[in-house]
Amino acid sequence: MSISGWRRREDLEGGKQIRIWLSEDDETELYVENLTYRDEGYAVYAYDVDADEWNTITETDSRADAVEKATEWAGS
């Protein structure tokens, strides 16, 4: 799945990371994580590289919904 202005970072995917995208300017990383091992469903986080800050975009029980919300956020 491609998102305009973003590239996949597949080398870090696996374990709890389902999808990771890096913005083309390398300022933001977008993560979709599987938190079911903690009985918490799935989460989407944006990491601001320069500010060293994590922001929660959404939390959901659906993996598909998490990926959809991530792509919507990245496209906005």
N, C-alpha and C positions, 0 to 999 in steps of 0.2 A: 504494500500500500504506500503510494507516494503522496507527499504533501508539498505543495509549492512553497519554496523557500526553506525547506527542511531536508535533511538527509538522515537515513537510518543509521544507527550505530549498533550493528548486529553483534559486534565482538563482546558487548557487555550484556546482551540479552541471554536469559537463562536464569534458572533459579526463580527468584521472585520477580525479576524484570521480564515483562511480556513484550514490551516494545520500548525502544528508546530512539528519540529523534534529536538531532542537533540543528540549531538554526544555522543558516548559511553564514551568518556573521559570528558564529561561535560564542554568542553572548547568552544563549538560553539552551538548556537541555530539557526535554519533555519525556517524562517517564510514565509508563503504565505498569503498575505493580500488582502482583497477586499476593494478597494478604490473607488468603484462606487458611494458611497454617496458623494464623492467630484468630480464626473464626471471624474475620472482618471483611471479607469480600475482596473488592478491587479498588485501587486508588489511582488517581492521575495527579502527578506533581510536576511543577515547573521549577527548575533550578536556575537562578540568576547567577551566572559564573562570576561576574564582576563584583556583585554585592555579597556573594556567598550566602544566598538566601533560598530557602525552599518555600514554595507556596502550594497549598493544596487546591487543585482545580475542582475535583469532585471525588466522592467516595460512593460506591454502588455495589450491589450484590451481583451484578451482571458483568462478565468479562467483555461481551460485545458492546454493552453500553459504555464501559470505561474507554474502550478504543474509539468508539464514536465520539464521545465527549472530548477526547484528546485531539482528534482530527478537527473537530469543530473549533476548539480553542486555538489550535495552531493556524487555522484558516482565517481567524478573525483579526 
